[in-house]
Amino acid sequence: MKNIALLLGDIHIYWHGIFMAAAVLLAVVTAFILNAAFKKRIKDDLLNCILLSMPAGLICSRLVYWTCNLREFKTFSDYLNFVRGGYTLYGAIFGILLTAAVLKKLNPAFKAGAVLDCMAAGGALGIVIGRLSSYFSGDNIGLAFSSEKYHFFPLTVYNEQRGEWLFAVFNFEAFFELIIFIVLCVYFARNGNERKGMKGNHGDIALLFILLHGCSVGLFDSMHSDAIKLMNNAFVRLQQILGAVCFTVVTIIFVVKSIKANGFKKYHILSAMVPLGAVGLTLWMELDRISYHNFIRNYSVIFLCMLAAALNGIWIYKSTLKQTKK
């Protein structure tokens, strides 16, 4: 019942919905603030992309969930019942990227990179609010804590349906997304101001968001007791796989950009291998966690793997920035 914010007859207004609406609004407002603050002059392009990506992101988010939870949908009306929930964040991100790609194809003058940079930074802040909504909806939670000394918020949250105190993964996800937002804003400001001595390319901030968010998902989706499984598989977690693919691919893109900017260096090989090593070691820890249930050790190793992948990505990204005269 704590999820119900207001009752108007037969109409139920839920806290989860209020938080999600606030998250979208905050993401949009932040994107426009960044556009104005750094004089990107893409107001019309940004507005068009936001308006079109909202339905596209909703549909793609729902489609990804459908494909992973086919048993939940018995009739065609179930597929069209958007009220019952069932969405994936990566589906929404794909919908935004698809919208930008289509707009760029239809209008070559569309500034896709600059638009996605603003939306990525705004989206990171929106995700913070969106994750906090899980306090009311009861999703994005982890293992049960039997010891009473851990029964306190924000570490754990009481789940009424299960009658247990569960690890509040969503709080930690929100915290890390806030860090991602701050990192993006720092580089957004620095790359947009040539007096700082550096200048990046349009679209790089969006790539950096995809990389860092992928690292976050690589860690936290492993902790979810309600994670989305690929085709109902008991082990394969869809969003964790997508996160690994994202931070690996983006790292390779930054390595290629760095080679073009600085020439080939030995550190490029090491930087390209870091995400691959992180993925391999994480997979090993996942298999070991299922067999031996050594959660603290395994999650600590996964955390270090994702941290290494994130720091490596930021470092190689910095090497792609163009030096400018002050």
C-alpha positions in Angstrom: 0.0 0.0 0.0 2.9 2.4 0.5 3.1 2.7 -3.3 -0.3 4.4 -3.5 0.1 8.2 -3.3 -3.5 9.2 -3.9 -6.9 7.5 -4.4 -9.5 9.3 -6.6 -12.5 6.9 -6.7 -11.3 4.0 -8.8 -8.2 5.9 -9.9 -5.0 5.0 -8.2 -2.0 7.3 -8.4 1.2 5.6 -7.5 4.4 7.0 -6.0 6.4 4.9 -8.5 4.6 6.7 -11.4 5.1 10.1 -9.8 8.8 9.4 -9.4 9.2 8.2 -13.0 7.4 11.2 -14.4 9.6 13.4 -12.3 12.7 11.6 -13.6 11.7 12.1 -17.2 10.9 15.8 -16.5 14.2 16.3 -14.8 16.1 14.6 -17.6 14.5 16.9 -20.2 15.0 20.1 -18.2 18.6 19.2 -17.5 19.2 18.5 -21.2 17.9 22.0 -22.1 19.9 23.6 -19.3 23.1 22.1 -20.6 22.2 23.2 -24.1 21.7 26.8 -23.0 24.7 26.9 -20.6 27.2 25.7 -23.1 25.6 27.4 -26.1 25.2 24.3 -28.2 22.5 26.0 -30.3 20.6 22.8 -30.9 17.3 23.7 -29.2 15.1 22.7 -32.1 17.0 19.5 -32.8 16.9 18.6 -29.1 13.2 19.2 -28.8 12.4 17.1 -31.8 14.6 14.2 -30.6 13.1 14.3 -27.1 9.5 14.4 -28.4 10.0 11.5 -30.8 12.2 9.4 -28.6 9.6 9.3 -25.8 7.2 7.0 -27.6 10.1 5.2 -29.3 11.9 4.6 -26.0 8.7 3.4 -24.4 8.0 0.9 -27.2 11.5 -0.4 -27.4 11.7 -0.7 -23.6 8.5 -2.8 -23.6 9.7 -4.9 -26.6 12.9 -6.0 -24.8 10.9 -6.9 -21.7 8.4 -8.9 -23.8 11.1 -11.0 -25.5 12.5 -12.0 -22.1 9.2 -12.7 -20.4 7.0 -14.4 -23.0 5.3 -16.5 -20.4 3.8 -13.5 -18.7 1.8 -12.6 -21.8 -1.1 -14.9 -22.6 -3.1 -12.8 -25.0 -2.5 -10.0 -27.4 -4.3 -7.6 -25.0 -1.6 -8.4 -22.4 1.0 -7.1 -24.8 -0.8 -3.8 -25.2 -1.5 -3.4 -21.4 1.3 -0.9 -20.7 -0.2 -0.1 -17.2 0.8 -3.5 -15.8 4.5 -2.5 -16.1 7.5 -4.4 -17.5 10.1 -2.2 -19.0 13.9 -2.2 -19.5 16.2 0.8 -19.3 18.4 -0.5 -22.2 15.4 -0.8 -24.4 14.6 2.9 -23.7 18.3 3.9 -24.5 18.1 1.9 -27.8 14.9 3.8 -28.6 16.6 7.1 -28.1 19.6 6.1 -30.3 17.3 4.8 -33.0 15.3 8.1 -33.0 18.5 10.1 -33.3 19.7 7.8 -36.2 16.5 8.2 -38.1 16.4 12.0 -37.7 20.0 12.1 -38.9 19.1 10.0 -41.9 16.1 12.2 -42.8 18.0 15.5 -42.1 21.8 15.4 -42.5 22.0 18.8 -40.8 20.6 17.3 -37.6 23.2 17.5 -34.9 22.9 14.0 -33.5 26.1 14.0 -31.5 25.4 17.2 -29.6 21.8 16.3 -29.0 22.8 12.9 -27.6 25.4 14.5 -25.4 22.8 16.7 -23.7 20.3 13.9 -23.4 22.9 11.5 -21.9 23.8 13.9 -19.1 20.2 14.7 -18.4 19.3 11.0 -18.6 21.9 10.1 -16.0 20.3 12.5 -13.6 16.9 11.2 -14.5 18.0 7.6 -13.7 18.9 8.7 -10.2 15.3 9.7 -9.5 14.0 6.7 -11.4 16.0 4.2 -9.3 14.8 5.8 -6.1 11.2 5.0 -7.1 12.0 1.4 -6.4 11.5 2.1 -2.7 7.8 2.2 -3.5 7.4 -0.3 -6.3 9.6 -3.0 -4.6 11.8 -3.8 -7.6 15.6 -3.5 -8.1 16.2 -5.4 -4.8 18.7 -8.0 -3.8 19.2 -10.8 -1.3 17.4 -11.1 2.0 19.3 -10.1 5.2 18.3 -12.3 8.1 20.4 -10.5 10.8 18.5 -7.6 12.4 21.6 -5.4 12.6 21.3 -4.9 8.8 17.6 -4.1 9.0 17.8 -0.3 8.3 17.3 2.0 5.3 19.2 2.8 3.0 21.1 -0.6 3.3 18.0 -2.7 3.2 14.3 -2.2 2.7 11.3 -4.2 4.1 9.4 -6.1 1.4 5.8 -6.5 2.5 5.0 -9.3 0.0 7.9 -11.5 1.1 8.0 -10.3 4.7 11.8 -9.9 4.6 14.4 -7.2 4.7 16.1 -7.1 1.3 19.2 -5.5 0.0 18.3 -2.0 -1.4 20.3 -2.3 -4.6 18.4 0.7 -6.1 20.0 3.1 -3.6 23.5 2.2 -4.6 22.5 2.3 -8.3 21.2 5.8 -7.8 24.4 6.9 -6.0 26.6 5.6 -8.8 24.4 7.2 -11.5 24.8 10.5 -9.6 28.6 10.1 -9.8 28.2 9.3 -13.6 26.1 12.5 -14.0 28.8 14.6 -12.2 31.6 13.0 -14.4 29.6 13.8 -17.5 29.0 17.4 -16.5 32.7 17.9 -15.7 33.8 16.8 -19.2 30.8 18.5 -20.7 32.0 21.8 -19.3 35.7 21.2 -20.0 35.2 20.0 -23.6 32.9 22.8 -24.4 35.4 25.5 -23.2 38.5 25.6 -25.3 40.1 27.9 -22.8 40.5 24.9 -20.6 43.0 23.5 -23.1 40.9 20.5 -24.3 38.2 20.0 -26.9 36.2 16.9 -27.5 33.9 15.8 -30.3 30.2 15.8 -30.4 28.8 12.5 -29.3 31.7 11.6 -27.0 29.8 12.5 -23.8 27.0 10.1 -24.9 29.6 7.4 -25.5 31.1 8.0 -22.1 27.6 7.7 -20.5 27.0 4.4 -22.3 30.4 3.1 -21.1 30.0 4.2 -17.4 26.4 3.1 -17.2 27.4 -0.3 -18.7 29.9 -0.7 -15.9 27.2 0.2 -13.3 24.8 -2.4 -14.8 27.6 -4.9 -14.9 27.9 -4.8 -11.2 24.4 -4.1 -9.9 22.3 -6.3 -12.2 24.2 -9.2 -10.7 22.9 -8.3 -7.3 19.2 -8.1 -8.4 17.0 -10.9 -7.2 14.5 -9.7 -9.8 16.9 -9.3 -12.7 15.5 -9.8 -16.3 16.7 -13.2 -17.6 17.4 -13.8 -21.2 14.6 -16.0 -22.6 13.8 -17.1 -19.1 17.2 -18.6 -18.5 18.0 -19.0 -14.8 21.5 -17.6 -15.1 21.9 -15.3 -18.1 21.0 -11.8 -17.1 20.1 -9.7 -20.1 21.1 -6.2 -18.9 24.3 -7.4 -17.4 25.3 -8.8 -20.9 24.2 -5.5 -22.6 26.3 -3.5 -20.1 29.4 -5.6 -20.7 28.9 -5.3 -24.5 28.4 -1.5 -24.2 31.5 -0.7 -22.1 33.6 -3.0 -24.2 32.5 -1.6 -27.5 32.8 2.0 -26.4 36.3 1.4 -25.0 37.4 0.0 -28.4 35.9 3.1 -30.1 37.9 5.4 -27.8 41.0 3.3 -28.4 40.6 3.8 -32.1 40.0 7.5 -31.6 43.1 7.7 -29.4 45.2 5.9 -32.0 44.0 8.4 -34.7 44.8 11.3 -32.4 48.2 10.2 -31.0 49.4 7.4 -33.2 49.7 3.8 -32.0 51.1 3.3 -28.5 51.7 0.2 -26.5 49.1 1.3 -23.9 46.4 1.1 -26.5 46.7 -2.7 -26.4 46.5 -2.8 -22.6 43.5 -0.4 -22.7 41.6 -2.6 -25.2 42.3 -5.7 -23.1 41.0 -4.2 -19.8 37.3 -4.5 -20.5 37.7 -8.0 -22.0 39.6 -9.1 -18.8 36.9 -7.5 -16.7 34.1 -9.4 -18.5 36.0 -12.7 -18.3 36.7 -12.3 -14.5 33.2 -11.2 -13.9 31.8 -14.3 -15.7 34.1 -16.5 -13.6 32.8 -14.8 -10.4 29.2 -15.3 -11.5 29.7 -19.0 -12.0 31.6 -19.3 -8.7 28.8 -17.4 -6.9 26.2 -19.9 -8.0 28.4 -22.9 -7.0 29.9 -21.7 -3.7 27.7 -18.7 -2.6 30.7 -16.6 -1.5 28.8 -13.4 -2.2 31.0 -10.9 -0.4 34.2 -12.0 -2.2 32.6 -12.4 -5.6 30.8 -9.1 -5.5 34.0 -7.4 -4.3 35.9 -8.8 -7.3 33.1 -7.8 -9.7 33.1 -4.3 -8.3 36.9 -4.0 -8.8 36.5 -5.3 -12.4 33.8 -2.7 -13.2 35.8 0.0 -11.5 38.8 -0.9 -13.6 36.7 -0.9 -16.8 35.2 2.5 -15.9 38.5 4.2 -15.0 40.2 2.7 -18.0 37.4 4.1 -20.2 37.7 7.6 -18.8 41.5 7.5 -19.1 41.5 6.4 -22.8 38.7 8.9 -23.5 40.9 11.7 -22.1 43.6 10.7 -24.5 41.3 11.3 -27.5 40.7 15.0 -26.5 42.3 17.5 -28.8 44.8 20.0 -27.3 43.9 23.6 -28.1 45.9 26.8 -27.7 44.9 28.8 -24.6 
